[in-house]
Amino acid sequence: MGMSMAGNRGGGSRRGRRGSRKQLVSEINVTPFVDVMLVLLIIFMVAAPLLTVGVPIDLPETQAKALNSETQPITVSVNSTGQIFLQETEIEIEEVVPKLEAIATTGYDERIYVRGDTSADYGTVMKVMARISAAGFKNLGLVTLQEQDS
């Protein structure tokens, strides 16, 4: 019934417990981190173009070249049913000039783009442009798409 406890405590090995213990790894495993970052990169690459849609308008096509602009311009849009939008907010035609004056950071030198749907009433687009121009805004432009060679 008695066991011998003297000598080797760890069994048959000479090193005992200290020699068989594995060393702790002090390195950071970055593979899961890289995997997560790549998934997030793909998600943002797919989602980014969807965030810049704005008001859905079918723009006319022209042969004009694109303008280079350092700042984000103010956009006034007229859709096919005649609704007027300042950026993405629907407004009445009487509110166009007061709201432009309120958000124009450089005063009357602010660049303002007018986007008119191809099926929008020409008179409505011209009324909007006339009000903006009569208020004193100088940098007024029409937005179109570049023609695609068929």
C-alpha positions as CSV (number, residue, x, y, z in Angstrom):
1,M,0.0,0.0,0.0
2,G,2.9,2.3,0.4
3,M,4.3,4.3,-2.4
4,S,7.7,5.6,-2.7
5,M,7.6,9.4,-3.0
6,A,11.3,10.0,-2.9
7,G,13.5,10.8,-5.9
8,N,11.7,11.6,-9.1
9,R,8.4,13.5,-8.6
10,G,7.6,14.0,-12.3
11,G,7.7,10.4,-13.4
12,G,10.4,8.7,-15.4
13,S,12.0,11.8,-16.9
14,R,15.2,13.2,-15.5
15,R,14.2,16.9,-16.1
16,G,11.0,16.7,-14.1
17,R,8.3,19.3,-14.3
18,R,10.5,22.3,-15.2
19,G,12.0,20.8,-18.3
20,S,8.7,19.7,-19.8
21,R,6.9,23.0,-19.5
22,K,6.4,24.8,-22.8
23,Q,7.5,28.4,-23.3
24,L,4.9,31.1,-23.6
25,V,4.7,32.7,-27.1
26,S,4.9,36.5,-26.7
27,E,4.2,37.3,-30.3
28,I,1.0,38.9,-31.5
29,N,-0.9,36.9,-34.1
30,V,-1.9,39.5,-36.7
31,T,-3.6,37.2,-39.2
32,P,-7.1,37.7,-37.7
33,F,-6.5,41.4,-37.6
34,V,-5.5,41.5,-41.3
35,D,-8.5,39.4,-42.2
36,V,-10.9,41.8,-40.4
37,M,-9.3,44.8,-42.0
38,L,-9.6,43.4,-45.5
39,V,-13.2,42.6,-45.0
40,L,-13.9,46.2,-43.7
41,L,-11.9,47.6,-46.7
42,I,-14.1,45.6,-49.2
43,I,-17.3,46.7,-47.4
44,F,-16.3,50.4,-47.5
45,M,-15.2,50.2,-51.1
46,V,-18.6,48.8,-52.1
47,A,-20.6,51.2,-49.8
48,A,-18.8,54.5,-50.7
49,P,-20.3,55.0,-54.2
50,L,-23.7,54.3,-52.8
51,L,-23.5,57.2,-50.3
52,T,-22.9,59.9,-52.9
53,V,-26.1,59.4,-54.9
54,G,-28.1,62.6,-53.9
55,V,-31.3,63.4,-55.7
56,P,-32.0,60.9,-58.5
57,I,-32.0,63.0,-61.7
58,D,-31.5,61.9,-65.4
59,L,-29.0,64.6,-66.5
60,P,-28.7,65.5,-70.2
61,E,-25.4,64.6,-72.0
62,T,-23.1,67.2,-73.6
63,Q,-19.6,67.3,-75.0
64,A,-18.4,69.8,-72.3
65,K,-15.3,68.9,-70.3
66,A,-15.5,68.3,-66.5
67,L,-14.6,71.3,-64.3
68,N,-12.0,71.0,-61.5
69,S,-13.2,72.1,-58.1
70,E,-11.3,72.1,-54.8
71,T,-14.4,72.6,-52.7
72,Q,-17.8,71.0,-52.6
73,P,-20.2,73.2,-54.5
74,I,-23.8,73.9,-53.6
75,T,-26.2,71.9,-55.7
76,V,-29.7,73.0,-56.7
77,S,-31.7,70.2,-58.4
78,V,-34.9,70.2,-60.4
79,N,-36.4,66.7,-60.9
80,S,-38.8,65.5,-63.6
81,T,-41.9,66.5,-61.6
82,G,-40.7,70.0,-61.0
83,Q,-39.7,69.6,-57.4
84,I,-36.7,71.7,-56.3
85,F,-33.9,70.4,-54.0
86,L,-31.1,72.3,-52.3
87,Q,-28.5,69.6,-51.8
88,E,-30.8,66.7,-50.9
89,T,-33.5,68.8,-49.1
90,E,-36.8,69.6,-51.0
91,I,-37.6,73.4,-50.9
92,E,-40.1,75.7,-52.5
93,I,-38.9,78.1,-55.2
94,E,-39.4,81.1,-52.9
95,E,-36.9,79.6,-50.4
96,V,-34.1,79.1,-52.9
97,V,-32.4,82.5,-52.5
98,P,-32.7,82.9,-48.7
99,K,-31.4,79.4,-48.1
100,L,-28.5,79.9,-50.5
101,E,-27.6,83.2,-48.8
102,A,-27.6,81.4,-45.4
103,I,-25.3,78.5,-46.4
104,A,-23.0,80.3,-48.8
105,T,-19.6,80.4,-47.0
106,T,-17.9,82.7,-49.5
107,G,-20.8,85.0,-50.1
108,Y,-22.0,85.7,-53.6
109,D,-18.8,84.1,-55.1
110,E,-20.0,80.7,-54.0
111,R,-20.0,78.1,-56.8
112,I,-23.6,76.9,-57.4
113,Y,-24.5,74.0,-59.7
114,V,-28.0,73.7,-61.1
115,R,-29.0,70.1,-62.1
116,G,-32.1,69.8,-64.3
117,D,-33.6,66.4,-65.2
118,T,-33.9,65.9,-69.0
119,S,-37.7,65.7,-68.7
120,A,-38.0,68.6,-66.3
121,D,-39.9,71.7,-67.4
122,Y,-37.4,74.1,-69.0
123,G,-39.3,77.0,-67.5
124,T,-38.9,75.7,-64.0
125,V,-35.2,75.3,-64.4
126,M,-34.9,78.8,-65.9
127,K,-37.0,80.3,-63.0
128,V,-34.6,78.8,-60.5
129,M,-31.5,80.0,-62.4
130,A,-33.0,83.5,-62.8
131,R,-33.8,83.8,-59.1
132,I,-30.2,82.7,-58.1
133,S,-28.7,85.1,-60.7
134,A,-30.9,88.0,-59.7
135,A,-29.9,87.6,-56.0
136,G,-26.2,88.3,-57.1
137,F,-24.6,84.9,-57.2
138,K,-21.9,85.0,-59.9
139,N,-20.6,81.4,-60.2
140,L,-23.6,79.6,-61.6
141,G,-23.3,76.5,-63.7
142,L,-25.4,73.7,-65.3
143,V,-24.5,70.1,-64.6
144,T,-24.6,67.6,-67.5
145,L,-23.2,64.2,-68.2
146,Q,-20.5,63.7,-70.9
147,E,-21.8,62.2,-74.1
148,Q,-20.8,58.6,-74.6
149,D,-19.4,57.7,-78.0
150,S,-21.6,55.0,-79.5
